[in-house]
Amino acid sequence: MLTWLIETLQKYPEIAVMLTLLIGFLLGKLRIKGFTLGTVTGVLLVGIVIGGIHIQIPGAAKSIFFLLFLFGTGYSIGPQFFQGLKKDGLPIAIFSFIVCCSSLFFCWAIASILRFDTGTTAGLMSGANTCSAIIGVASNTINELDISIADKERLVNQIPVAYAVTYIFGTAGTSWFLSVIGPWFMSGSREKLIEETRKLEATMTDTNAEEDGDIKNAYDHVAFRAYLVNGELVGEEGKSVGELEAFFRRKKRVLYLLRVRREGEMMATPQDFVIRQGDIIAVGGQRSAAIASGTMLGKEVADADLLTFPVQAINVVINKSNAINKPIKVLVRQPQLHGISVRKITRTGIEIPLEANTILQKGDVAELVGIQEELDQAVPVLGFKERAGVETDIPYLAGGIALGTLVGAMSVRIGNVPIELSTSGGALIAGLFFGWLRSVNPRFGYIPPSSQWVLTKLGLHVFIAIVGLTASDGFLQGLKQEGLTLFLAGLVLSLLPMVVALFLSKYVFKFHPAIGLGACAGAHDESAPLLAVQDTLNSKVPALGYTVAYAVANITLTTSGVIIVLLMHKG
C-alpha cells in the first residue's frame, strides 16, 4: 500500500501538492496554548516531508502561482500604497521605508559576520521579516546569477531552510515584543498607554460637538421603530422633520424620521414636512437612542406596514475627492447621506476605529445601511458600490500580469551589469498600478474580495508547497549545519528593526504611541503583531498606523529579496 502511494505521488505530483496543502493548513492552524505554527510554515514543513520521496514538479507551475500571488497582493493594497505617498500618509510611508531598509542592512551585516551563503541569507531575510514573497523573488534572482546550475539549485534550496527556522520567532517574538515591550517604551507602562489611547479615542469621537453626536455608537447598531407622536414633542403647531432631527442631535441621539402615517395615509418625510400630534412616525438610527427616546417621541406602536420598506447593507469603496481625507462627521452632514448608517470601515482588510473624526482615505470600504432610495443618493458622494457578484474580470487580471511580467523581463545594462525588474517584481508593480486604476475608474477591473483571497492565499501556499516538495533533499542537512545559529540570527534580525522602529516612532516622527505601535507592526509586514497590540490596548486605534506602513513594507521588503541576493553575491 505504501509503495503504491509513493509511486502514485511521484507519477501525479499534483496530488502531492494538494495533499501538502491539506495537511499543511491543518497543521498550521492547530492551536496549542494560544500558539499556532502558521499556515505558510505548516505547508512548507509538510511539503519538505512529502518531498522526501523525490517529487518532480515543473518549475513553471511554481512561477505561475507566485505571479498570481504577487499581482493579487499588489491589487489589494494599491489604493493605500499610493495614498501613503501623499501628504497625509507620507510620514508613515517614510517611517516604514526606513525600518525596512534598516532590516536589509542588518541582514546583510549579520550574514556577512556569520558567513552565510546567499540562499541562507535570503531565507533569513524572508523568515525574520515574515515576508514570504522574498522566497520567490530571491529564488528568481539566484537563477539569473552567472553561476553553475548546481550552485543555483543548492542556494535556492537553502532559502526555505532559513525561512522555516526564523519565521516562527519572526511572528510570535515580534508580537510579544510590540505588545509587551512596546507600550512600556512608548509610554512607560501598559496602563498609561491605554489611558492615552482612550483620550485619543475621545478626541476622535468628538462628544463635545453639539451637532455630531457619538458617531461610533450611533452607527454601530441600527434599529427601525414606530411611535405615536405626542404633543410634548411637537407642540400645538407641530415641528418640521429638520427641526426634530436637529433636536435629536442636540440630545446626542442620531435618529432619522423616515416615514409618517397621517389619518391612515403613509407619506414621505422631506426636511420641511411638519410633524403633528397624532402622527405615527417611523424612526431609524441608533438602537440605544431609539429606545432611550421612547417616552420623548411618544408611545411605541406596532405598525408593520409603516416599517415595511427595503433596507439594505452595502459596501462602498471610497474614491471621490470630496470624501477622501474628510472626517466622518463632515460627510454625515451632507443631505445625500440623510438616513444612512455606517456600520464599519475597513482599510486593506483591517477594521479601523469608527469615530466622528476618523479620516477616510482612498480605497477604504464603508459598510452602509439604509433605505434603497437613500443609499442610491449616498453612494455617488462617497465612491462606488462594491459589486456583489463573483465574476472576476479575467482579461484585466491576465492582461495586468502579462504586461507586468513583460516589463519586468526587460533588461537594462549599466556598464557590464544587467539590471532588470524581474517577472515577479513586474507582477507586483502591475498589481499595484491596476489596483489603483480600478479605484479611480470602477467601470472595469473588478476582482471580488473572495477572488483576491484565492489569488493571494492559494497562490502563495501552492508556491510554498512546491518549494517544500522540491527542496526536501537539502533541508535536513542545512538545518543540521546552521539550525541554532540561524535561529539566533533570526531572533536578532526580527527585533533589531523593531527597536529602530520604536525609537523612530517616538523621537523622530513623534507618532501617537498607539498609532506608532500599529505602524511598527505594519513595517514588519505582518498582521499578528497588530492584533496583539490591539488586544493589549483593547482598541482599534493602532490600525490607523498599520495600513500605509504595511503597504509600503510589503513592496520594500519584497524588493529587498533581490537586493540582498545581489549584495551577498557581490560580496
C-alpha positions as CSV (number, residue, x, y, z in Angstrom):
1,M,0.0,0.0,0.0
2,L,2.8,2.4,1.0
3,T,4.7,1.6,-2.2
4,W,1.6,2.2,-4.3
5,L,1.0,5.6,-2.6
6,I,4.6,6.7,-3.2
7,E,4.6,5.7,-6.8
8,T,1.3,7.5,-7.3
9,L,2.5,10.7,-5.8
10,Q,5.7,10.5,-7.9
11,K,3.6,9.9,-11.1
12,Y,1.0,12.5,-10.3
13,P,2.7,15.4,-8.5
14,E,-0.5,17.5,-8.5
15,I,-1.8,15.0,-5.9
16,A,1.2,15.6,-3.7
17,V,0.6,19.4,-3.9
18,M,-3.0,19.1,-2.8
19,L,-2.1,16.7,0.0
20,T,0.6,19.1,1.2
21,L,-2.0,21.9,1.3
22,L,-4.5,19.8,3.2
23,I,-2.1,18.6,5.9
24,G,-0.1,21.9,6.0
25,F,-3.2,24.0,6.6
26,L,-4.5,21.7,9.3
27,L,-1.1,21.7,11.0
28,G,-0.6,25.4,10.6
29,K,-4.0,26.2,12.2
30,L,-3.5,23.8,15.1
31,R,-3.5,25.9,18.3
32,I,-1.6,24.8,21.4
33,K,-1.9,27.1,24.4
34,G,-2.6,30.0,22.1
35,F,0.4,29.3,19.8
36,T,0.0,28.4,16.1
37,L,2.6,27.4,13.6
38,G,1.1,29.4,10.8
39,T,-0.3,28.0,7.5
40,V,2.7,29.1,5.4
41,T,5.2,27.3,7.7
42,G,2.9,24.4,8.1
43,V,2.6,23.9,4.3
44,L,6.4,24.3,3.9
45,L,7.3,21.7,6.5
46,V,4.7,19.2,5.2
47,G,6.0,19.8,1.7
48,I,9.5,19.1,2.8
49,V,8.4,15.8,4.5
50,I,6.4,14.6,1.5
51,G,9.2,15.8,-0.9
52,G,11.5,13.3,0.7
53,I,10.1,10.7,-1.7
54,H,11.5,12.8,-4.6
55,I,8.5,14.6,-6.2
56,Q,9.4,16.2,-9.6
57,I,7.3,19.3,-10.4
58,P,7.9,21.6,-13.4
59,G,9.3,25.0,-12.3
60,A,6.8,26.9,-14.5
61,A,3.9,25.7,-12.1
62,K,5.6,27.3,-9.2
63,S,6.2,30.6,-11.1
64,I,2.6,30.9,-12.3
65,F,1.2,30.6,-8.8
66,F,3.7,33.0,-7.4
67,L,2.8,35.6,-10.1
68,L,-0.9,35.2,-9.2
69,F,0.0,35.8,-5.5
70,L,2.1,38.9,-6.3
71,F,-0.5,40.5,-8.6
72,G,-3.3,39.8,-6.1
73,T,-1.2,41.3,-3.3
74,G,-0.5,44.5,-5.3
75,Y,-4.1,44.8,-6.4
76,S,-5.4,44.7,-2.9
77,I,-3.0,47.3,-1.4
78,G,-2.7,49.5,-4.5
79,P,-5.0,52.3,-3.4
80,Q,-3.5,52.5,0.1
81,F,0.1,52.4,-1.3
82,F,-0.4,55.4,-3.5
83,Q,-2.4,57.2,-0.8
84,G,0.6,56.7,1.5
85,L,2.8,58.6,-0.9
86,K,0.6,61.7,-0.5
87,K,0.9,64.4,2.2
88,D,-1.2,62.8,5.0
89,G,0.3,59.3,4.7
90,L,3.8,60.3,3.8
91,P,5.3,60.3,7.3
92,I,4.2,56.8,8.0
93,A,5.3,55.7,4.5
94,I,8.8,57.2,5.0
95,F,8.9,55.6,8.5
96,S,8.1,52.2,7.1
97,F,10.6,52.5,4.3
98,I,13.4,53.4,6.7
99,V,12.6,50.5,9.0
100,C,12.6,48.1,6.1
101,C,15.9,49.5,4.8
102,S,17.4,49.0,8.3
103,S,16.3,45.4,8.2
104,L,18.0,44.9,4.9
105,F,21.2,46.5,6.3
106,F,21.1,44.3,9.5
107,C,20.5,41.2,7.4
108,W,23.5,41.9,5.2
109,A,25.7,42.7,8.3
110,I,24.6,39.6,10.2
111,A,25.1,37.3,7.2
112,S,28.5,38.8,6.4
113,I,29.7,38.3,10.0
114,L,28.4,34.7,10.2
115,R,29.4,33.9,6.6
116,F,26.0,32.7,5.5
117,D,25.7,31.8,1.8
118,T,23.3,33.8,-0.4
119,G,20.4,31.3,-0.2
120,T,20.6,31.2,3.6
121,T,20.7,35.0,3.8
122,A,17.6,35.4,1.6
123,G,15.7,32.9,3.8
124,L,16.8,34.7,6.9
125,M,15.5,38.0,5.4
126,S,12.3,36.3,4.5
127,G,11.6,34.5,7.7
128,A,12.7,37.1,10.2
129,N,10.6,39.7,8.5
130,T,7.6,37.3,7.9
131,C,7.7,38.3,4.2
132,S,7.1,35.0,2.2
133,A,7.3,36.8,-1.1
134,I,11.1,37.2,-0.6
135,I,11.4,33.4,-1.1
136,G,10.1,33.8,-4.7
137,V,11.9,36.9,-5.8
138,A,15.2,35.8,-4.2
139,S,14.9,32.4,-5.9
140,N,14.3,34.1,-9.3
141,T,17.3,36.4,-8.8
142,I,19.6,33.5,-7.8
143,N,18.6,31.7,-11.0
144,E,19.7,34.7,-13.0
145,L,23.2,34.8,-11.5
146,D,26.2,33.8,-13.5
147,I,26.9,30.6,-11.6
148,S,26.6,26.9,-12.2
149,I,23.3,25.2,-12.3
150,A,24.3,23.0,-9.3
151,D,25.2,26.1,-7.2
152,K,21.9,27.7,-8.2
153,E,20.0,24.7,-7.0
154,R,22.0,24.5,-3.8
155,L,21.4,28.2,-2.9
156,V,17.7,28.1,-3.8
157,N,17.2,25.0,-1.6
158,Q,18.8,26.8,1.3
159,I,16.1,29.6,1.3
160,P,13.2,27.5,2.8
161,V,15.6,26.1,5.4
162,A,16.4,29.5,6.8
163,Y,12.8,30.7,6.4
164,A,11.4,27.8,8.4
165,V,13.9,28.2,11.2
166,T,13.4,32.0,11.5
167,Y,9.7,32.5,10.7
168,I,8.2,31.4,14.0
169,F,10.0,33.9,16.1
170,G,9.6,36.5,13.4
171,T,5.8,36.2,14.0
172,A,5.5,35.2,17.7
173,G,8.6,37.1,19.0
174,T,7.7,40.3,17.3
175,S,4.1,40.1,18.5
176,W,5.3,39.7,22.1
177,F,7.9,42.5,21.7
178,L,5.5,45.1,20.4
179,S,2.6,44.2,22.7
180,V,4.7,43.9,25.9
181,I,7.9,46.0,25.5
182,G,6.3,48.5,23.0
183,P,3.8,50.1,25.5
184,W,6.5,50.3,28.2
185,F,8.9,52.0,25.8
186,M,6.4,54.4,24.3
187,S,4.5,55.5,27.4
188,G,6.2,54.0,30.5
189,S,3.6,51.3,31.1
190,R,0.7,49.5,29.5
191,E,-1.8,51.2,31.8
192,K,-0.6,54.6,30.8
193,L,-0.7,53.9,27.1
194,I,-4.3,52.5,27.5
195,E,-5.2,55.8,29.1
196,E,-3.6,57.8,26.3
197,T,-5.3,55.7,23.7
198,R,-8.7,56.3,25.3
199,K,-8.0,60.1,25.3
200,L,-7.3,59.9,21.6
201,E,-10.5,57.9,21.0
202,A,-12.3,60.6,22.9
203,T,-11.0,63.4,20.6
204,M,-11.9,61.3,17.6
205,T,-15.4,60.7,18.9
206,D,-15.8,64.5,19.4
207,T,-18.5,64.1,22.0
208,N,-18.5,67.8,22.8
209,A,-19.5,68.8,19.3
210,E,-23.2,69.7,19.5
211,E,-24.1,68.7,16.0
212,D,-22.2,65.5,15.6
213,G,-23.2,63.1,18.4
214,D,-21.4,59.9,19.2
215,I,-20.6,58.5,15.7
216,K,-19.2,55.2,16.9
217,N,-22.3,54.2,18.9
218,A,-24.7,55.9,16.5
219,Y,-23.7,53.7,13.6
220,D,-22.9,50.5,15.5
221,H,-26.4,49.1,15.7
222,V,-29.3,50.1,13.5
223,A,-33.0,49.9,14.5
224,F,-36.3,51.0,13.0
225,R,-39.3,51.7,15.3
226,A,-42.7,53.4,15.0
227,Y,-44.1,55.9,17.5
228,L,-47.4,57.7,18.0
229,V,-46.3,61.4,18.4
230,N,-47.4,63.2,21.5
231,G,-47.9,66.9,21.9
232,E,-44.9,67.3,24.2
233,L,-42.6,66.6,21.3
234,V,-44.1,68.8,18.6
235,G,-46.4,71.3,20.4
236,E,-49.7,72.5,19.1
237,E,-48.3,73.9,15.8
238,G,-46.0,70.9,15.0
239,K,-42.4,70.8,14.1
240,S,-40.6,70.1,10.8
241,V,-38.6,67.0,10.2
242,G,-35.4,69.0,10.0
243,E,-36.2,70.7,13.3
244,L,-36.8,67.4,15.0
245,E,-33.7,65.7,13.7
246,A,-31.6,68.7,14.8
247,F,-33.2,68.4,18.2
248,F,-32.3,64.7,18.4
249,R,-28.7,65.6,17.6
250,R,-28.5,68.1,20.4
251,K,-29.6,65.4,22.7
252,K,-26.8,63.2,21.4
253,R,-29.2,60.8,19.7
254,V,-28.7,60.3,16.0
255,L,-32.2,59.5,14.7
256,Y,-33.9,60.0,11.3
257,L,-37.6,60.3,10.5
258,L,-38.2,58.0,7.6
259,R,-41.9,57.9,7.1
260,V,-45.2,59.1,8.6
261,R,-48.7,57.8,8.7
262,R,-51.4,60.5,9.0
263,E,-55.0,59.6,9.1
264,G,-54.3,56.2,7.7
265,E,-52.2,57.5,4.7
266,M,-48.4,56.9,4.5
267,M,-46.4,59.9,3.4
268,A,-42.7,60.7,2.7
269,T,-40.8,63.0,5.1
270,P,-38.8,65.7,3.4
271,Q,-36.9,68.1,5.7
272,D,-39.7,70.7,5.6
273,F,-42.5,68.3,6.3
274,V,-44.3,69.3,9.5
275,I,-45.0,66.5,12.1
276,R,-48.1,67.0,14.1
277,Q,-49.6,65.4,17.3
278,G,-51.3,62.1,16.4
279,D,-49.0,61.3,13.5
280,I,-47.3,57.9,13.6
281,I,-43.6,58.2,12.6
282,A,-41.1,55.6,11.5
283,V,-37.7,56.4,13.2
284,G,-34.4,54.8,12.2
285,G,-30.9,55.1,13.6
286,Q,-29.1,54.3,16.8
287,R,-30.8,51.4,18.6
288,S,-30.0,52.7,22.0
289,A,-31.1,56.2,21.0
290,A,-34.4,55.0,19.7
291,I,-35.0,53.0,22.9
292,A,-33.9,55.9,25.2
293,S,-36.1,58.4,23.3
294,G,-39.3,56.4,23.5
295,T,-41.0,58.5,26.2
296,M,-39.9,61.7,24.4
297,L,-41.2,60.5,21.0
298,G,-44.4,59.2,22.2
299,K,-46.0,55.7,22.5
300,E,-44.3,52.9,20.5
301,V,-46.8,51.2,18.3
302,A,-46.7,48.1,16.1
303,D,-47.3,49.4,12.6
304,A,-45.9,46.7,10.3
305,D,-46.9,48.5,7.1
306,L,-45.2,51.7,8.1
307,L,-42.0,49.8,8.9
308,T,-42.0,47.7,5.8
309,F,-39.5,49.2,3.4
310,P,-36.4,47.8,1.7
311,V,-33.4,48.3,4.0
312,Q,-30.0,47.2,2.6
313,A,-26.5,46.8,3.7
314,I,-23.9,47.6,1.0
315,N,-20.2,48.1,0.8
316,V,-19.0,51.4,-0.7
317,V,-15.4,51.9,-1.9
318,I,-14.3,55.5,-1.1
319,N,-12.7,57.2,-4.1
320,K,-14.5,60.6,-4.5
321,S,-12.3,63.7,-4.0
322,N,-15.0,65.3,-1.7
323,A,-14.9,62.2,0.6
324,I,-11.1,61.5,0.7
325,N,-9.2,62.9,3.7
326,K,-12.5,64.0,5.3
327,P,-13.7,63.0,8.8
328,I,-16.9,61.0,9.0
329,K,-18.7,63.8,10.9
330,V,-18.3,66.1,7.9
331,L,-19.7,63.6,5.4
332,V,-22.8,62.6,7.5
333,R,-23.9,66.2,7.5
334,Q,-24.4,66.2,3.7
335,P,-28.0,65.9,2.7
336,Q,-27.3,63.0,0.4
337,L,-26.4,60.9,3.4
338,H,-29.6,61.6,5.3
339,G,-30.9,58.5,7.0
340,I,-27.7,56.4,6.2
341,S,-26.0,54.5,8.9
342,V,-22.3,53.4,8.8
343,R,-21.6,50.0,10.4
344,K,-17.9,49.8,9.9
345,I,-14.9,50.9,7.9
346,T,-12.1,48.7,6.7
347,R,-8.8,49.6,5.2
348,T,-6.7,46.9,3.4
349,G,-9.0,44.4,5.1
350,I,-8.3,45.8,8.6
351,E,-11.2,47.3,10.5
352,I,-10.3,50.8,11.7
353,P,-12.0,52.9,14.5
354,L,-15.4,54.2,13.6
355,E,-15.4,57.7,15.2
356,A,-16.6,61.2,14.3
357,N,-13.0,62.3,13.4
358,T,-11.9,59.2,11.7
359,I,-10.4,60.4,8.4
360,L,-11.5,58.4,5.3
361,Q,-8.8,57.5,2.7
362,K,-9.0,56.4,-0.9
363,G,-9.7,52.7,-1.1
364,D,-11.4,52.5,2.3
365,V,-14.5,50.3,2.3
366,A,-17.5,51.6,4.3
367,E,-20.5,49.4,5.1
368,L,-23.6,51.4,4.8
369,V,-27.2,50.6,6.0
370,G,-30.3,52.4,4.8
371,I,-33.3,52.5,2.5
372,Q,-32.7,51.7,-1.1
373,E,-33.5,55.2,-2.4
374,E,-31.3,57.0,0.2
375,L,-28.4,54.6,-0.5
376,D,-28.7,55.4,-4.2
377,Q,-28.2,59.1,-3.3
378,A,-25.3,58.5,-0.9
379,V,-23.1,56.2,-3.0
380,P,-22.1,58.8,-5.6
381,V,-21.0,61.2,-2.9
382,L,-18.5,58.7,-1.4
383,G,-17.3,56.5,-4.3
384,F,-18.8,53.4,-5.9
385,K,-20.7,50.4,-4.7
386,E,-18.7,47.3,-4.4
387,R,-20.1,44.7,-6.7
388,A,-21.7,41.8,-5.1
389,G,-21.1,39.4,-8.0
390,V,-18.5,36.6,-8.0
391,E,-17.2,37.0,-11.6
392,T,-13.6,38.2,-11.9
393,D,-12.5,40.4,-14.8
394,I,-10.2,37.8,-16.2
395,P,-8.9,39.9,-19.1
396,Y,-7.9,42.6,-16.6
397,L,-6.2,40.1,-14.4
398,A,-4.4,38.3,-17.1
399,G,-3.6,41.4,-19.0
400,G,-2.1,43.0,-15.9
401,I,0.1,40.1,-15.2
402,A,1.2,39.8,-18.8
403,L,2.1,43.5,-19.0
404,G,3.9,43.5,-15.7
405,T,6.0,40.4,-16.4
406,L,6.9,41.7,-19.9
407,V,8.1,45.0,-18.4
408,G,9.9,43.1,-15.6
409,A,11.7,40.8,-18.1
410,M,13.3,43.8,-19.9
411,S,17.0,44.1,-19.1
412,V,19.0,47.3,-19.0
413,R,22.7,47.3,-18.8
414,I,24.6,49.7,-16.5
415,G,28.2,49.2,-17.7
416,N,28.6,45.4,-17.8
417,V,26.0,44.7,-15.2
418,P,22.5,43.7,-16.5
419,I,19.7,45.2,-14.4
420,E,16.1,44.0,-14.6
421,L,13.0,44.3,-12.5
422,S,12.3,40.5,-12.9
423,T,9.0,39.0,-13.8
424,S,8.0,38.7,-10.1
425,G,8.8,42.4,-9.5
426,G,6.9,43.4,-12.6
427,A,3.8,41.4,-11.5
428,L,3.8,43.1,-8.1
429,I,4.1,46.6,-9.5
430,A,1.5,45.8,-12.1
431,G,-0.8,44.7,-9.3
432,L,-0.3,48.0,-7.5
433,F,-1.0,50.0,-10.6
434,F,-4.0,48.0,-11.7
435,G,-5.5,48.0,-8.2
436,W,-5.1,51.8,-8.1
437,L,-6.6,52.2,-11.6
438,R,-9.6,50.2,-10.5
439,S,-10.2,52.5,-7.6
440,V,-10.0,55.5,-9.9
441,N,-12.3,54.1,-12.6
442,P,-14.5,51.3,-11.2
443,R,-16.2,50.5,-14.5
444,F,-13.7,47.7,-15.2
445,G,-11.2,45.5,-13.5
446,Y,-13.4,44.0,-10.8
447,I,-11.8,41.3,-8.8
448,P,-14.1,40.2,-5.9
449,P,-12.7,40.1,-2.4
450,S,-13.1,36.3,-2.4
451,S,-11.1,36.1,-5.6
452,Q,-8.4,38.3,-4.2
453,W,-8.2,36.0,-1.2
454,V,-7.8,33.0,-3.5
455,L,-5.1,34.8,-5.6
456,T,-3.1,35.7,-2.6
457,K,-3.6,32.8,-0.2
458,L,-3.9,29.9,-2.7
459,G,-1.2,31.4,-4.9
460,L,1.3,31.8,-2.1
461,H,0.5,28.4,-0.4
462,V,0.7,26.4,-3.6
463,F,4.0,28.2,-4.4
464,I,5.3,27.4,-0.9
465,A,4.1,23.8,-1.2
466,I,6.1,23.3,-4.4
467,V,9.1,24.9,-2.8
468,G,8.9,22.4,0.1
469,L,8.4,19.5,-2.2
470,T,11.4,20.3,-4.3
471,A,13.8,21.5,-1.6
472,S,13.4,18.4,0.7
473,D,16.8,16.8,-0.1
474,G,18.9,19.7,1.3
475,F,16.6,20.8,4.1
476,L,17.8,18.4,6.9
477,Q,21.4,18.9,6.1
478,G,21.1,22.7,6.1
479,L,19.1,22.6,9.3
480,K,21.7,20.5,11.0
481,Q,24.6,22.7,9.9
482,E,23.0,26.1,10.6
483,G,20.0,25.5,12.8
484,L,20.8,27.1,16.2
485,T,22.9,29.8,14.6
486,L,20.1,30.6,12.1
487,F,17.5,30.8,14.9
488,L,19.6,33.2,16.9
489,A,20.3,35.3,13.8
490,G,16.6,35.4,13.0
491,L,15.9,36.5,16.6
492,V,18.3,39.4,16.3
493,L,17.1,40.3,12.8
494,S,13.4,40.3,13.9
495,L,14.0,42.5,16.9
496,L,16.6,45.0,15.8
497,P,14.4,46.7,13.2
498,M,11.6,46.9,15.8
499,V,13.9,48.6,18.2
500,V,14.8,51.1,15.4
501,A,11.1,51.5,14.7
502,L,10.2,52.3,18.3
503,F,12.9,55.0,18.5
504,L,11.9,56.5,15.2
505,S,8.2,56.5,16.1
506,K,8.8,58.1,19.5
507,Y,11.6,60.5,19.0
508,V,11.8,61.3,15.2
509,F,8.3,61.1,13.8
510,K,6.6,61.6,17.2
511,F,3.5,59.5,16.3
512,H,0.9,58.9,19.0
513,P,2.1,55.8,20.9
514,A,-0.8,53.6,19.9
515,I,-0.6,54.7,16.2
516,G,3.1,54.3,16.3
517,L,2.9,50.7,17.5
518,G,0.5,50.0,14.7
519,A,3.0,51.5,12.2
520,C,5.7,49.3,13.7
521,A,3.5,46.2,13.1
522,G,2.9,47.3,9.6
523,A,6.6,47.9,8.9
524,H,7.1,44.3,9.9
525,D,4.7,43.2,7.1
526,E,2.6,41.1,9.5
527,S,-0.9,41.4,11.0
528,A,-0.2,39.2,14.1
529,P,1.7,41.9,15.9
530,L,-1.1,44.4,15.1
531,L,-3.7,42.1,16.6
532,A,-1.5,41.6,19.7
533,V,-1.1,45.3,20.2
534,Q,-4.9,45.9,19.7
535,D,-5.7,43.2,22.2
536,T,-3.3,44.8,24.7
537,L,-4.8,48.2,24.3
538,N,-8.3,47.0,23.8
539,S,-8.6,49.4,20.9
540,K,-8.6,49.5,17.1
541,V,-6.6,52.8,17.0
542,P,-3.3,51.1,16.1
543,A,-4.9,50.1,12.8
544,L,-4.7,53.7,11.8
545,G,-0.9,53.5,11.7
546,Y,-0.8,49.9,10.3
547,T,-2.3,50.1,6.8
548,V,0.0,52.6,5.0
549,A,3.1,51.1,6.8
550,Y,2.0,47.6,5.7
551,A,1.5,48.6,2.1
552,V,5.0,50.3,1.9
553,A,6.7,47.4,3.8
554,N,5.2,44.8,1.5
555,I,6.7,46.4,-1.5
556,T,10.0,47.4,0.1
557,L,10.7,44.0,1.7
558,T,9.7,42.1,-1.4
559,T,12.2,44.2,-3.4
560,S,14.8,43.6,-0.7
561,G,14.8,39.9,-1.7
562,V,16.5,41.0,-5.0
563,I,18.9,43.4,-3.3
564,I,20.1,41.0,-0.6
565,V,20.9,38.4,-3.2
566,L,22.9,40.8,-5.3
567,L,24.7,42.2,-2.2
568,M,25.7,38.7,-1.0
569,H,26.7,37.5,-4.4
570,K,28.9,40.6,-5.0
571,G,30.4,40.2,-1.5
